[in-house]
Amino acid sequence: MQLSPLQRRRIDSFKRNRRGYWSLWIFLILFGLSLVAELIANDKPLLISHGQQLYWPLVQEYTEADFGGDFALPVDYRDPFIQELITESGGWTVWPLIRFSYSTINYDLEQPAPSPPTATNWLGTDDQGRDVLARVIYGFRISVLFALALTLASSVIGVCAGAVQGYYGGRIDLFFQRFIEIWSGLPVLFLLIILASLVQPGFWWLLGIMLLFSWMSLVDVVRAEFLRGRNLEYVRAARALGLSDTRIMYRHVLPNAMIATLTFMPFVFNSAIVTLTALDFLGFGLPPGSPSLGELVSQGKENLHAPWLGLTAFISLSVMLTLLIFIGEAVRDAFDPRKV
């Protein structure tokens, strides 16, 4: 696919913003690592050699009997008995870098939970004995995937709503604006808390609830672009040639409106992460036990004698949101016609 001269200038403008450019690479590396979190932090080995046979615990479930045990029960690979069975057969085990998953409880702590950072738990454990670093890695992935899904879905709805308002105008625009004014005036966070307390919270259910309100952030921008663009000469010429409204909106007006939309999307992404963290902090977010940065913030508040919990949550959120803000600023400058 060949890029137009304008697209090349925008990419070059983005690269010239060194802060945003390197923030994008750092964020992509962190997100990429979180996508393979099971290979980095897991209570299951990556590979086991036992009895001249290879086992892949991440891909297939095994029982103790497969390794010479007496019972056909799921294997606890951290159990010294299982490790001894593997060693006695002349086998070996390849472990991930962190031998804990987000829900793994370390029962061999030298101090009561929450325990401070050690060589085993690099960032310590939370008040339930779970490894903090593993929960941060998995929580980072959930936060980014949730924000990405919410941003894409809300952008599609917001762009469509703004396009219809701006292109047709008149009563459609009038009634739609009054609806948005009423809908946007509702206390969103309180409504999210009420709705989340009525049902068992989950990833998709929470995504649907937040989508009810997040789509409005892009409507005004797209509406303004369509109001300006519908009376331009090339749009009137296309209408005179008999092109349908849908075709005119999609091919002739929407590309110009997408410029303003793309500059706002990183900030919508950022807002989605903050809202999810706030709900998790208040206990109305993801199901209990899920790896969540908001839940880690809550644990830091409840365990002031364990400062590593609050510091880890603060640093994780600060780095993530700062990178996203820098990326958003670079995207905004890249699409600014005064700087291209």
JOSULBEL-V977263 format. One record per backbone hydrogen bond with DSSP energy under -0.5 kcal/mol. CO is the residue of the C=O (numbers start at 1). NH is the residue of the N-H. E is the energy in kcal/mol with one decimal. If there is no record, write none. Layout:
{{CO,NH,E} {CO,NH,E}}
This chain:
{{4,8,-2.3} {5,9,-2.2} {6,10,-1.9} {7,11,-2.2} {8,12,-2.7} {9,13,-2.3} {10,14,-2.2} {11,15,-2.3} {12,16,-1.8} {13,17,-0.8} {14,17,-0.6} {16,18,-1.6} {17,21,-2.8} {18,22,-2.6} {19,23,-1.6} {20,24,-2.0} {21,25,-1.6} {22,26,-2.5} {23,27,-2.6} {24,28,-2.6} {25,29,-2.3} {26,30,-2.5} {27,31,-2.8} {28,32,-2.6} {29,33,-2.4} {30,34,-2.0} {31,35,-1.7} {32,36,-0.8} {33,36,-0.7} {34,37,-1.5} {36,39,-1.5} {36,40,-0.6} {37,40,-1.1} {37,41,-3.3} {40,98,-2.8} {47,94,-2.9} {48,50,-0.6} {48,55,-3.0} {49,92,-1.0} {50,53,-0.6} {53,50,-2.9} {55,48,-2.3} {55,57,-0.5} {56,59,-1.3} {56,60,-2.4} {62,75,-1.1} {63,66,-1.0} {64,67,-1.3} {64,69,-3.0} {65,68,-1.3} {71,65,-0.9} {71,73,-1.2} {73,64,-1.9} {75,77,-0.8} {76,79,-2.0} {79,82,-0.5} {79,83,-2.1} {80,84,-2.2} {81,85,-1.9} {82,86,-2.0} {83,87,-2.1} {84,88,-2.7} {85,89,-1.1} {86,91,-2.2} {87,90,-1.9} {92,49,-3.0} {93,95,-0.6} {94,46,-2.8} {94,47,-1.3} {97,99,-0.5} {98,42,-2.3} {101,104,-0.9} {104,106,-0.5} {104,131,-0.7} {105,107,-0.9} {106,109,-0.5} {115,125,-2.2} {120,122,-0.7} {121,118,-3.1} {121,124,-1.5} {124,132,-2.3} {126,129,-1.9} {129,106,-2.7} {130,126,-2.0} {131,135,-1.6} {132,136,-2.2} {133,137,-2.2} {134,138,-2.2} {135,139,-2.5} {136,140,-2.5} {137,141,-1.6} {138,142,-2.2} {139,143,-2.4} {140,144,-2.3} {141,145,-2.7} {142,146,-2.6} {143,147,-2.5} {144,148,-2.7} {145,149,-2.5} {146,150,-2.5} {147,151,-2.6} {148,152,-2.3} {149,153,-2.3} {150,154,-2.6} {151,155,-2.0} {152,156,-2.0} {153,157,-2.1} {154,158,-2.8} {155,159,-2.7} {156,160,-2.1} {157,161,-2.6} {158,162,-2.6} {159,163,-2.4} {160,164,-2.2} {161,165,-2.2} {162,166,-2.7} {163,167,-2.4} {164,168,-1.9} {164,169,-0.5} {165,169,-2.1} {169,172,-0.8} {169,173,-1.4} {170,174,-2.3} {171,175,-3.0} {172,176,-2.1} {173,177,-2.3} {174,178,-1.9} {175,179,-2.2} {176,180,-2.4} {177,181,-2.3} {178,182,-2.0} {179,183,-3.0} {180,184,-3.0} {181,185,-0.8} {183,186,-1.0} {186,188,-1.3} {187,191,-2.3} {188,192,-2.7} {189,193,-2.1} {190,194,-2.4} {191,195,-2.9} {192,196,-2.5} {193,197,-1.4} {194,198,-0.8} {195,198,-0.7} {195,199,-0.8} {199,201,-0.6} {202,206,-2.6} {203,207,-1.9} {204,208,-2.3} {205,209,-2.1} {206,210,-2.3} {207,211,-1.8} {208,212,-0.9} {209,212,-0.7} {210,213,-1.3} {210,214,-2.2} {211,215,-0.9} {213,216,-1.0} {214,217,-1.3} {215,218,-1.0} {216,219,-0.5} {216,220,-0.7} {218,222,-2.1} {219,223,-3.0} {220,224,-2.2} {221,225,-1.7} {222,226,-2.3} {223,227,-2.5} {224,228,-1.8} {225,229,-2.5} {226,230,-2.1} {228,231,-0.5} {229,232,-1.4} {232,236,-2.1} {233,237,-2.4} {234,238,-1.8} {235,239,-2.1} {236,240,-2.2} {237,241,-1.7} {238,243,-1.9} {239,242,-1.2} {244,248,-2.3} {245,249,-2.8} {246,250,-2.3} {247,251,-2.6} {248,252,-1.9} {248,253,-1.5} {249,254,-2.4} {253,256,-0.6} {253,257,-1.7} {254,258,-2.3} {255,259,-0.6} {256,259,-0.6} {256,260,-0.7} {257,261,-1.6} {258,262,-2.8} {259,263,-1.2} {260,264,-0.9} {261,264,-0.8} {261,265,-1.4} {262,266,-0.6} {264,267,-0.6} {264,268,-1.8} {265,269,-2.5} {266,270,-2.0} {267,271,-2.2} {268,272,-2.0} {269,273,-1.6} {270,274,-2.0} {271,275,-2.4} {272,276,-2.3} {273,277,-2.4} {274,278,-2.4} {275,279,-2.4} {276,280,-2.4} {277,281,-2.4} {278,282,-1.9} {279,283,-0.8} {279,284,-2.7} {279,285,-0.7} {280,283,-0.5} {287,290,-2.1} {290,292,-0.6} {292,296,-1.4} {293,297,-1.9} {294,298,-2.1} {295,299,-2.1} {296,300,-2.0} {297,301,-1.8} {298,302,-2.1} {299,303,-1.6} {303,306,-2.0} {306,309,-1.8} {306,310,-0.7} {307,311,-2.5} {308,312,-1.8} {309,313,-2.1} {310,314,-2.6} {311,315,-2.8} {312,316,-2.4} {313,317,-2.4} {314,318,-2.5} {315,319,-2.6} {316,320,-2.2} {317,321,-2.7} {318,322,-2.3} {319,323,-2.3} {320,324,-1.9} {321,325,-2.3} {322,326,-2.4} {323,327,-2.3} {324,328,-2.6} {325,329,-2.4} {326,330,-2.0} {327,331,-2.4} {328,332,-2.4} {329,333,-2.3} {330,334,-2.0} {331,335,-1.6} {333,336,-0.7} {335,337,-0.6} {336,339,-1.8} {336,340,-0.8}}
